[in-house]
Amino acid sequence: MSSTVVTAVLGPATQAAGRPADQQNDHFFWSYTEEPHRTRRQAIIKAHPEVTKLCGPEPLTKYCVLAVVAIQVICAACLRNTAIFSLPFFLTAYVIGATANQNLFLAIHEISHNLAFKSPNANRIFAIFANLPIGVPYSAAFRPYHLTHHKSLGVDGVDTDLPTSLEAFFLDSVLGKAFFCTFQILFYAIRPMMIYQLPFTQIHLCNILAQVTFDYFLVKCAGGHAFAYLIMSSFLAGSLHPCAGHFIAEHYVFEKQGQSARDPANRVPVPETFSYYGPLNMLTYNVGLHNEHHDFPAVPWTRLPVLHEIAKEFYADLPHHQSWTWVMWQFVWDQEVGMWCRVKRKEGGRKVGVNAWREEELGSNEIKGRGIPGVI
């Protein structure tokens, strides 16, 4: 059987009639039902109850992280006497460094779901370690923002993965979209803090202290060029790099929508998550299997392909991407694809890490060490 998710939407060209006043000046796709992943997860578990056995930590993750951290430290040390604005420095940062740091971004993404160790504290600490070659502390803040993205997918003012109306208005052009693609790492770093701020906790302090200490000793032992290599690697990892295409590919609406989708009375579903099944998944913890990940956030990267095969009838008909590079090219040049092409909803979900979320509301009982099958 194929997965069906009914979502009432309002598209970019929808007339203002019947729309709330605060939505009449934007062109996002507005939805008035819950996000589709919970419904599909329940259907998959009913059809294939064995998928719940795929949940749980992946021991291989820690070895991958150790290897990539070592590669970045070695590369940084090797470039200590190389001019920053030289071709060898840039090529190393782009080909090796950006790929490695994108890999670490996504390792932290895996670890944020408690998928490296059984112990929540071990995952928090290991995320800080994986953060070191990135040069800037962010793993502690990433986790609550990211879990909120899962629990509140598409909720305006809560899901910080969504572009704001201000961003969409000013970047709705070829040059604007090219600017966004080039500097998207900065948008994803700054936007969450502009939408809402998290309470400062001990894990944030540990993240900052560990990062500052690492950066200090790196500069002291290998010089400023070594540190510059890590920062350049992080910037390029979220810029015009093939692996950076996943940021845009995951939730921007690329599938052309017919006129019927503009009328909410027709209740035409607009896909809001897209998977990618190409070779770059090997470098990015299978983040391309994004529908699968949102359906079952507790399934680690090594078992997402198994999940896809078991529940293939649910995923076969969903729109997906074949190339992240083509995604960025199309995003910039296609006039029908842009910053407005996101599904938003006004209600649903809350902020993780704010207003005293209970552990059971996170979907994983971290205090007792028990997880709810298939959920965070």
C-alpha positions as CSV (number, residue, x, y, z in Angstrom):
1,M,0.0,0.0,0.0
2,S,1.1,3.6,-0.6
3,S,1.3,6.2,2.1
4,T,-1.3,8.9,1.9
5,V,-1.3,12.1,4.0
6,V,-4.1,14.6,3.7
7,T,-3.0,18.1,4.2
8,A,-5.1,21.2,3.5
9,V,-2.9,23.9,2.0
10,L,-2.8,27.4,0.6
11,G,-0.3,28.0,-2.1
12,P,1.6,31.1,-3.2
13,A,-1.1,32.3,-5.6
14,T,-4.1,31.7,-3.3
15,Q,-6.5,34.6,-3.2
16,A,-6.7,36.4,0.1
17,A,-10.3,35.5,0.7
18,G,-10.7,33.1,3.6
19,R,-7.1,33.5,4.8
20,P,-6.2,34.9,8.2
21,A,-5.1,38.5,8.0
22,D,-1.5,37.8,9.1
23,Q,-1.1,35.4,6.2
24,Q,-2.4,37.5,3.4
25,N,1.0,39.2,2.7
26,D,3.1,36.1,2.3
27,H,3.3,33.2,-0.2
28,F,4.1,30.2,1.9
29,F,2.0,27.0,1.6
30,W,-0.2,27.1,4.7
31,S,-1.4,23.8,6.2
32,Y,-4.2,23.3,8.7
33,T,-3.6,19.7,9.8
34,E,-0.8,18.1,11.7
35,E,2.5,17.2,10.1
36,P,2.5,13.9,8.1
37,H,5.2,11.9,9.7
38,R,3.3,10.8,12.9
39,T,0.4,9.4,10.8
40,R,2.8,7.5,8.5
41,R,4.8,6.2,11.4
42,Q,1.7,4.8,13.0
43,A,0.7,3.2,9.7
44,I,4.1,1.7,9.1
45,I,4.3,0.2,12.7
46,K,0.8,-1.3,12.1
47,A,1.9,-2.9,8.8
48,H,5.4,-3.8,9.8
49,P,5.7,-4.0,13.6
50,E,9.3,-5.3,13.3
51,V,10.6,-1.8,12.3
52,T,10.6,-0.9,16.0
53,K,13.5,-3.3,16.5
54,L,15.6,-1.0,14.3
55,C,15.6,1.7,16.9
56,G,18.5,2.4,19.2
57,P,22.2,3.5,19.2
58,E,24.6,2.6,16.5
59,P,28.1,1.7,17.9
60,L,29.8,2.5,14.6
61,T,29.0,6.2,15.0
62,K,31.7,6.9,17.6
63,Y,34.4,5.4,15.5
64,C,33.4,7.4,12.4
65,V,33.4,10.6,14.5
66,L,36.9,9.8,16.0
67,A,38.3,9.2,12.5
68,V,36.9,12.4,11.0
69,V,38.0,14.5,14.0
70,A,41.5,13.1,13.6
71,I,41.5,13.9,9.9
72,Q,40.6,17.5,10.5
73,V,43.2,18.0,13.2
74,I,45.9,16.5,11.0
75,C,44.9,18.6,8.0
76,A,44.8,21.7,10.2
77,A,48.3,21.0,11.5
78,C,49.6,20.2,8.0
79,L,48.4,23.6,6.7
80,R,49.9,25.6,9.6
81,N,52.6,27.1,7.2
82,T,50.4,27.4,4.1
83,A,49.1,30.8,3.0
84,I,45.3,31.1,3.8
85,F,44.6,32.7,0.4
86,S,46.4,30.1,-1.6
87,L,44.9,27.4,-3.9
88,P,46.3,24.5,-1.9
89,F,44.7,25.9,1.3
90,F,41.3,26.5,-0.3
91,L,41.2,23.2,-2.2
92,T,42.0,21.3,1.0
93,A,39.4,23.2,2.9
94,Y,36.8,22.7,0.2
95,V,37.4,19.1,-0.8
96,I,38.5,17.6,2.5
97,G,37.6,20.1,5.2
98,A,34.1,21.0,4.1
99,T,33.2,17.4,3.5
100,A,34.6,16.4,6.9
101,N,32.8,19.2,8.8
102,Q,29.5,18.5,7.0
103,N,30.0,15.0,8.2
104,L,30.5,16.2,11.7
105,F,27.4,18.5,11.5
106,L,25.4,15.4,10.7
107,A,27.2,13.3,13.3
108,I,26.0,15.8,15.9
109,H,22.5,15.5,14.3
110,E,22.6,11.8,14.9
111,I,24.0,12.2,18.5
112,S,21.2,14.7,19.2
113,H,18.8,11.8,18.9
114,N,20.8,9.8,21.4
115,L,22.0,7.4,18.7
116,A,25.7,7.1,19.6
117,F,25.4,5.8,23.2
118,K,22.6,4.6,25.4
119,S,23.4,7.2,28.1
120,P,22.0,10.6,27.4
121,N,24.9,12.3,29.2
122,A,27.4,10.3,27.1
123,N,25.7,11.6,23.9
124,R,25.8,15.2,25.2
125,I,29.5,14.9,25.9
126,F,30.4,13.1,22.7
127,A,28.5,15.8,20.7
128,I,30.8,18.4,22.3
129,F,33.8,16.3,21.2
130,A,32.4,16.0,17.6
131,N,31.9,19.8,17.6
132,L,35.7,20.6,18.2
133,P,36.9,20.7,14.5
134,I,33.9,22.9,13.6
135,G,35.7,25.7,15.5
136,V,32.5,27.3,17.0
137,P,30.4,25.8,19.8
138,Y,27.0,24.9,18.7
139,S,26.1,21.3,19.6
140,A,24.4,22.1,22.9
141,A,22.1,24.6,21.3
142,F,21.5,22.5,18.2
143,R,19.8,19.7,20.0
144,P,16.8,21.5,21.5
145,Y,16.3,23.5,18.3
146,H,16.5,20.4,16.2
147,L,14.2,18.3,18.4
148,T,11.7,21.2,18.3
149,H,11.9,21.0,14.5
150,H,10.8,17.3,14.7
151,K,8.1,17.9,17.3
152,S,6.8,21.1,15.6
153,L,7.5,20.6,11.9
154,G,6.4,23.6,10.0
155,V,5.0,25.5,12.9
156,D,5.5,29.2,12.3
157,G,7.6,30.9,15.0
158,V,8.6,27.5,16.6
159,D,10.3,25.5,13.8
160,T,13.5,27.5,13.3
161,D,14.3,25.6,10.1
162,L,11.7,27.7,8.4
163,P,12.7,30.9,6.6
164,T,11.0,34.0,8.0
165,S,8.8,36.2,5.8
166,L,11.5,38.8,5.9
167,E,14.1,36.4,4.5
168,A,11.7,35.2,1.8
169,F,10.7,38.8,0.8
170,F,14.3,40.1,0.4
171,L,15.8,36.9,-1.1
172,D,13.0,36.1,-3.6
173,S,15.3,36.5,-6.7
174,V,18.1,34.7,-8.5
175,L,20.7,36.9,-6.7
176,G,18.9,36.6,-3.4
177,K,18.7,32.8,-3.6
178,A,22.3,32.6,-4.7
179,F,23.2,34.7,-1.7
180,F,21.2,32.4,0.6
181,C,22.9,29.3,-0.8
182,T,26.4,30.9,-0.4
183,F,25.8,31.9,3.2
184,Q,23.2,29.5,4.3
185,I,25.3,28.2,7.2
186,L,25.0,31.7,8.7
187,F,21.3,31.8,8.3
188,Y,20.9,28.4,10.1
189,A,23.2,29.6,12.8
190,I,21.7,33.0,13.5
191,R,18.0,32.5,12.6
192,P,17.1,30.3,15.6
193,M,18.4,32.8,18.1
194,M,16.4,35.6,16.4
195,I,13.1,33.6,16.6
196,Y,13.4,32.5,20.3
197,Q,16.2,32.0,22.8
198,L,17.0,28.9,24.8
199,P,17.8,29.0,28.5
200,F,21.5,28.8,29.2
201,T,22.4,25.5,30.8
202,Q,25.4,23.6,32.1
203,I,25.8,21.7,28.8
204,H,26.0,25.0,27.0
205,L,28.7,26.2,29.3
206,C,30.6,22.9,28.8
207,N,30.3,23.2,25.1
208,I,31.7,26.8,25.1
209,L,34.6,26.0,27.5
210,A,35.6,22.8,25.6
211,Q,35.6,24.7,22.3
212,V,37.5,27.7,23.5
213,T,40.1,25.4,25.2
214,F,40.5,23.4,22.0
215,D,40.8,26.5,19.8
216,Y,43.3,28.0,22.2
217,F,45.6,25.0,22.2
218,L,45.2,24.5,18.4
219,V,46.4,28.1,17.8
220,K,49.1,27.8,20.4
221,C,50.5,24.6,19.0
222,A,49.8,24.9,15.2
223,G,49.2,28.6,14.7
224,G,46.4,30.7,13.4
225,H,46.3,29.2,9.9
226,A,45.3,25.8,11.4
227,F,42.3,27.5,13.1
228,A,41.5,29.4,9.9
229,Y,41.4,26.0,8.1
230,L,38.7,24.7,10.5
231,I,36.6,27.9,10.2
232,M,36.9,27.9,6.4
233,S,35.9,24.3,6.4
234,S,32.8,25.0,8.4
235,F,31.8,27.9,6.2
236,L,32.3,26.0,3.0
237,A,30.4,23.0,4.4
238,G,27.3,25.2,4.6
239,S,27.9,27.1,1.3
240,L,28.2,26.1,-2.3
241,H,29.2,22.5,-1.6
242,P,27.5,19.4,-2.9
243,C,26.8,18.1,0.6
244,A,25.3,21.4,1.6
245,G,22.4,20.7,-0.8
246,H,20.7,18.6,1.8
247,F,19.8,21.8,3.8
248,I,17.5,22.9,0.9
249,A,16.5,19.5,-0.4
250,E,15.0,18.3,2.8
251,H,11.9,20.5,3.2
252,Y,11.6,23.0,0.4
253,V,8.8,22.2,-2.0
254,F,10.3,21.4,-5.4
255,E,7.4,19.4,-6.9
256,K,5.4,21.7,-9.1
257,Q,1.9,22.2,-7.6
258,G,-1.2,22.5,-9.8
259,Q,-3.8,25.2,-9.5
260,S,-6.0,22.8,-7.5
261,A,-3.4,23.0,-4.7
262,R,-4.1,26.7,-4.4
263,D,-7.6,26.1,-3.2
264,P,-7.8,24.8,0.4
265,A,-11.2,23.4,-0.2
266,N,-9.7,20.8,-2.5
267,R,-7.4,19.5,0.4
268,V,-4.6,18.7,-2.1
269,P,-1.6,17.4,-0.1
270,V,1.6,19.4,-0.6
271,P,4.8,17.3,0.2
272,E,6.8,19.0,2.9
273,T,9.7,16.5,3.3
274,F,11.8,15.1,0.5
275,S,14.3,12.2,0.5
276,Y,17.5,11.8,-1.5
277,Y,18.8,8.4,-2.4
278,G,22.2,9.3,-4.1
279,P,25.8,8.4,-3.2
280,L,26.5,11.4,-1.0
281,N,24.5,9.7,1.7
282,M,27.7,7.6,2.3
283,L,29.4,10.8,3.6
284,T,26.4,12.3,5.5
285,Y,25.0,9.6,7.8
286,N,22.2,8.8,5.3
287,V,20.6,12.2,6.1
288,G,19.2,12.0,2.6
289,L,16.7,9.4,3.7
290,H,14.8,12.3,5.3
291,N,11.2,11.1,5.1
292,E,12.4,7.9,6.8
293,H,14.3,9.9,9.4
294,H,11.3,12.1,10.3
295,D,9.1,9.1,10.4
296,F,11.4,7.2,12.8
297,P,13.9,9.6,14.4
298,A,15.1,6.8,16.8
299,V,16.4,4.7,13.9
300,P,20.1,5.4,13.4
301,W,21.7,6.1,10.1
302,T,23.0,2.6,9.4
303,R,19.4,1.2,9.6
304,L,17.5,3.8,7.7
305,P,18.1,1.9,4.4
306,V,16.7,-1.2,6.1
307,L,13.6,0.8,7.2
308,H,13.2,2.0,3.6
309,E,13.3,-1.6,2.3
310,I,10.9,-2.9,4.9
311,A,8.3,-0.2,4.3
312,K,9.1,0.5,0.7
313,E,5.4,0.7,-0.3
314,F,5.1,3.7,1.9
315,Y,8.0,5.6,0.3
316,A,8.0,4.4,-3.3
317,D,5.5,7.1,-4.5
318,L,6.8,10.0,-2.5
319,P,8.7,12.7,-4.4
320,H,12.4,12.6,-3.9
321,H,15.7,14.1,-5.2
322,Q,18.4,12.4,-7.2
323,S,21.1,15.1,-6.8
324,W,21.9,17.7,-4.1
325,T,24.0,19.7,-6.6
326,W,21.0,19.9,-9.0
327,V,18.8,20.9,-6.0
328,M,20.9,24.0,-5.4
329,W,21.1,24.8,-9.1
330,Q,17.3,24.5,-9.5
331,F,16.7,26.4,-6.3
332,V,18.7,29.4,-7.6
333,W,17.5,29.4,-11.2
334,D,13.9,28.1,-11.2
335,Q,11.5,30.9,-10.8
336,E,8.9,28.6,-9.3
337,V,11.2,27.4,-6.5
338,G,12.4,29.7,-3.8
339,M,12.3,30.9,-0.2
340,W,8.5,30.9,-0.2
341,C,8.3,27.2,-1.0
342,R,7.9,25.9,2.5
343,V,4.8,24.4,4.2
344,K,3.9,26.3,7.3
345,R,1.2,25.8,10.0
346,K,0.1,28.0,12.8
347,E,-0.6,25.5,15.5
348,G,0.9,22.3,16.8
349,G,4.0,21.4,18.9
350,R,6.0,23.3,21.4
351,K,9.6,24.3,22.0
352,V,12.0,21.6,23.3
353,G,14.2,23.0,26.1
354,V,11.8,25.8,26.9
355,N,9.0,26.0,29.5
356,A,10.0,22.7,31.2
357,W,9.2,20.0,28.7
358,R,8.7,16.7,30.5
359,E,10.8,13.8,29.3
360,E,7.9,11.8,28.0
361,E,6.9,14.8,25.9
362,L,10.3,14.6,24.2
363,G,9.4,11.1,23.1
364,S,12.2,9.4,24.9
365,N,12.2,8.7,28.6
366,E,15.8,9.7,29.3
367,I,15.5,9.5,33.0
368,K,14.5,5.8,33.0
369,G,16.6,5.0,29.9
370,R,13.6,3.7,27.9
371,G,12.6,4.9,24.5
372,I,9.3,5.0,22.8
373,P,9.5,2.9,19.6
374,G,10.2,5.0,16.6
375,V,10.2,8.3,18.3
376,I,12.9,10.7,19.4
